């Protein structure tokens, strides 16, 4: 597959941009064709049930985007929006009812949940065969053993981006900054399965820059805007920025975005904020060989892989895969 389809080779910048949108569009096209085939050959239409609790505006946007993307590829979806006063018993009852329904193939519980609800208990209640987020302990264990039913969507999307951009994984030195169950740890497992030599860094890592500077592949998911700078990056390395943070200060935007700062400041004046990842883009562009932009990098891949997992769940539950 042609690498040029997904990489911006603008000579004005040092780091080439890896465009997640192009890869996500291709994955969605593949999912669309598979949905069409399932309907034509088996009269099966995959169904995704999304569950959201409370009024968190970011969660509302994320679920809305997932529902919209599902419709685009032909997946039927349901949105169960519960009030902030919903308790654990009520939520568990809903999960149980979705588990029991034969017409529901995937269950997505949007995180974070209200503080009074035990998120781990809710995730463990989801049928592992319908756990399209890949968060259930059974699927986590399968991933660790190298035979997952479902891999978490963001790390799986990063692997797709690397593969489809022609970036070798086997034999590469990879560093994952962040050890969350959603991104960092499963990302490390997937890289290991592809024969990378993997180091995982976190808040207790000593001399972080010395560790990250040795990596051919640097994947960052820590939730700290622009934290990874020039000193953390090996010259020519591929930098995957999983972070998504808001910047409201124009002075900070000038520092982070360099030549693109004026565009970002204009966005701040219109919206009140602009988005930045965990990597300082201006500094990364001066050192890295390739990097993912924010927005336009990893985020759309997460949704695309959710759709793929839902189609996979529909097939697995019917013995088709």
N, C-alpha and C positions, 0 to 999 in steps of 0.2 A: 504493500500500500504506500502511496506517495507521501513522504513526509511533508512536502511543501503544502499539502492541503491544510495542515493544522499549525504551521509555524510561520509567524511573521518575520521575514528576513529583512526588515527595514535597515539599511546600512547606517542610518542616522543614530541607531542605538547599538550598544554592545550586545546586550542580551536579546536573543530572539524570543518572541512571545509565543507561548503555547496556548492556543485558543481552545478552551474547553467547549465553547459553544458549537464548534464544527464537529467535534467528536460526539458530543451529546446528540446533535441532530442525526448523525449516522446511527447511533444506538437506538434512537427513537424510531427511525425508519425501519430498522431491523425488527423492532418490537411490533410495529404496525403490520408488517408482513406476516409475522408469526401469529398475531391476533386474527388476521384475515384467514390464515390457513386453519387455525383452530375452529373458527366458525364454519368455514366451508366444509371441512372434513369431519367435524365432530359436533357441530352446533354448540360449541362451548365459547362463551364470552367471559374472559377473566373479570373478576370483581375485586376492587380494593375498597376496604372500609377504613376511613380515617377518623380517629377519635381525638378530639381536642377538649381540654378542660380549662375554663377560665377565660379571661379577656385580654391575655397578653397579645399586643398588636403584632409583634413579630411572628408569633406562632400562627396567628390568623392569616398572615401573608403567606407563610410557608405552606400551610395546608391548602390555601386557595390555589397556589401555584401547582401543587401536586395534583389536585383535582382537575385543574385545567389541562395539565400535561397528560393525565390519564385519558381524558376525552379526546385529545388530539391523536392518540394511537389506537383508540377504539376500546379501551378498557372501561368497563362500567364502574362507577365509584359512588360511594356514600359518604356523607360528611356528618358525623355525630358530634355536634357542638354542644357541650355540656356547660352548665353554669359554674361559676367559681365556688358555689356552695355545695357542689357535688362531693359526696364523701367516698371513701374507699370501697365500701360495700356496694354502693350504687354503680361505681365504675367497674368493679369486679363482676357484677351481674351483667352489665353490658358486654364485657369481654366474653363471658361465658356464653351468652346468646349468640355472639358472632362466631365463636368457636364451633357452635353446634350447627350453624347454617351451612348447608352444602353449597349454596350459591355464592358464598364469600370465600375468596381464595387467599387474600392478603389482608392482614390487620396492621395498621399503622397507628401507634399511640404517640402523638406529638409531644415531645419534651421541650421545655421542662414542665412538670406537673406542679400544682400548688404544693407548698412546703409541707402541708399536713398529710399529704398522700405519699405513701412509700412507693417510690417509682420502681424499685427493684421487685417488689411484690407484684406490681401490675405487669411488668415485663415478663415475669415468670409465669403469669397466668395465661399469656397468649399461647395458643397452640403452636408448637415449634414448626409445624408444617405450614402455618400461615404467617410466620414471623418474617415478613419481607424486609424488615430493618436489620435482621441478623443479630439481635441483641439478646435473645433467649439463651440461658446458660447451655442448653443442649447444642445450639448452633455455634456458640463460642467455643465449646469443647471440640466440636467437629472441625472447626477452623484450626484449632491448635494441633489437631491430629493430621491435618492436611487433607481432610475430606469433608468440607463444609457443604451443607445444603444451601445455606444463604450466607454470603459475606456481607458485612456492613457496607452500605451504599457508597459512602465517601471514599474509603480506602479502595474499594473495588473500582470506583471510577478513576482514581489516580492510576491504577495499574492499566486500565484501558487507555488512558491518555498517553502513558509512556509507550505502550505497545504500538498504538496507532500513529504515534509520532516518530517511530523508528528509533527510540532511545533504548539501548540495551540495559537489561536488568541483571542478567546472569554475570557473576563475577564483579559487579560494581560494588564499591563501598557506599553503603547507604546509611544515612543518619536521620532518625525520626526524632524531632523535638516535640515532646508532649507524650504522655502515657495514659491518656483517657481510654476508657473502654469503647468509646464511639469511633475514635480515629487512631490514636497513637499505637495502642497495642495490636489491634487487628491489622493496621498498616504494616507493622513490623513482621507479623506472621505471614502476610501475603508476600512480602519481599523475600523472606526466608525461603518460602516455597518456590520462588523463582530464582533461587541460588544467588541472591545478593548476600554480601557480608554486612550484617545489620548492627548498628549501635542505637540504643534508645537513650535520649537525654531528657532531663526533667529539672525541676526547681532545685534539686540538691546536687546536680552535676557540677563538679569543680572544673573551672576554666572551660566554660562552655565553648567559647570561640575556638580553642585549640582542638576540641573534638569535632565540631562541625566543619572546620576548615579542611579536614582530611576526607570529606565525603564527596564522592562523584554525584550522588543523588541526595539532596537535602530536602526533607519534607517537614514542614513546620505547622504545628497546630497547638498553639498555646494561649490564644486570646489576648495577646498584648500588641497593640498597634505599632507597626514599624519597628519592632524590637530587634529583628535580625538585620544586621548591617553589613557593611563591607568586610569588617574584620572576621565575620563568621563564615564567609563564603570562599571556597576554593576557586581559583581562577578557572573559568570554563565549566563549572559545575552546573547541573540542572537543579533549579530551585522550584519546589512545588509549595505554593502558599495556600494553606487550607483556612487561614484566618479570615474573619469577616468582622470588622470593627468600624465604628462611626467616628469621623473626625469633624469637629465643628469649628475649630480655630484656624483662621486663615494663615497665621504664622506657621502653625504646625504643617499645614498643607504645603506651604512653600518649601519647607525643609524636606518633606517626604517625597514630593512629586517632581522636583527639579523642573525640566523643560515643560512638563505637563501641568505645572502648578496653576497657571491661569485658568485652564479648563476646569480644574477641580474647585478653584475658588468661585468660579461662576456657578458651579453646581451647589456649593455651600450657600451662596446668596439666594438661590432659588428654593432649595429644599431645606436648608438649615444644617445640612451635613453632607459629607461625601464618604465613600467607603474606602477602607484600606485594609490590607491583610496584616499578617504578623511580620512581614518582610518589608524593609524600607526599600521601595521600588527604585528610587533614584540611585541609591548606593548599590543595590543589586545589579542594576543595569550596567554599572561600570566594571563589574567583576564577573558575573555569572555568564555562562554560555547560553542558557535558556532559563526562562522563568514563566510562571503563570501569572497573569494580571488579576487584579481584584477591582471591580467585578470582571466577569468574563472568563474566569479560569475554571476552578473546581466546582463551584456551586451548581451549575447546570448539570454537571455529570452526576451529582448525587441524585437528582430527580430522575435522570435517565436510567440509572441503575436500579432505582426503586421500581420503575416500570418493568425493567427486565426481570427483576426478582418476582414481581407479581405474575408475569406470564409463566415463569419457571414454576411457581407454586401451583398454578392452575394445571400444568402438565404433570408435575410430580404427584399431586393428589389423585390424579386419574390414571396413574401408571403409564404415562406417555413418555417419560424420560428416565 
